[in-house]
């Protein structure tokens, strides 16, 4: 009989709910705030200091991130129970990456909507921090995929590796369309976020279905 909190199905499934909240956030944002165009503006514009409903958008995204973090903590405890040090470390890399992403969006938002809507090749401090966080997350996903592959979870490893590649690819394309002055920044940003969240959603579902 499983009594530990980290072995419960609903705890391991929190990542599915958290990822889904973050995936649908831009869709909801486009409906209730017509100024936001998901194809042309990055998701960060929803959390800009002067954006309409920014508190609500920040709160929903923060809740989603917290749910994913709780799932990752449960996974770390599961790996600790299985005495898998490599998986514990790889999971903590993911945990730190998600924590940094949550901190970036909640504590270091865009100052104005215009800042997120006007694109140029000059980089702000926030842009540099965002790039570093995204690179860290891509590396963390790759490390985790290698760790679970060595643990025998081939299907999970392949999905996580694919999402790491797509996340990095769409982030690179986002900077590329800025240089080319194409109005597709929002689409690339949306696809990079969705790649990341789909990875966490699959990870959560994978372990949730195995729980009692």
Secondary structure as UniProt FT lines:
FT   HELIX           5..7
FT   HELIX           9..12
FT   HELIX           14..32
FT   TURN            34..35
FT   TURN            38..40
FT   HELIX           43..47
FT   TURN            49..50
FT   TURN            52..53
FT   HELIX           54..81
FT   TURN            82..83
FT   HELIX           85..107
FT   HELIX           113..117
FT   HELIX           125..150
FT   TURN            151..152
FT   HELIX           154..180
FT   HELIX           185..208
FT   TURN            209..210
//
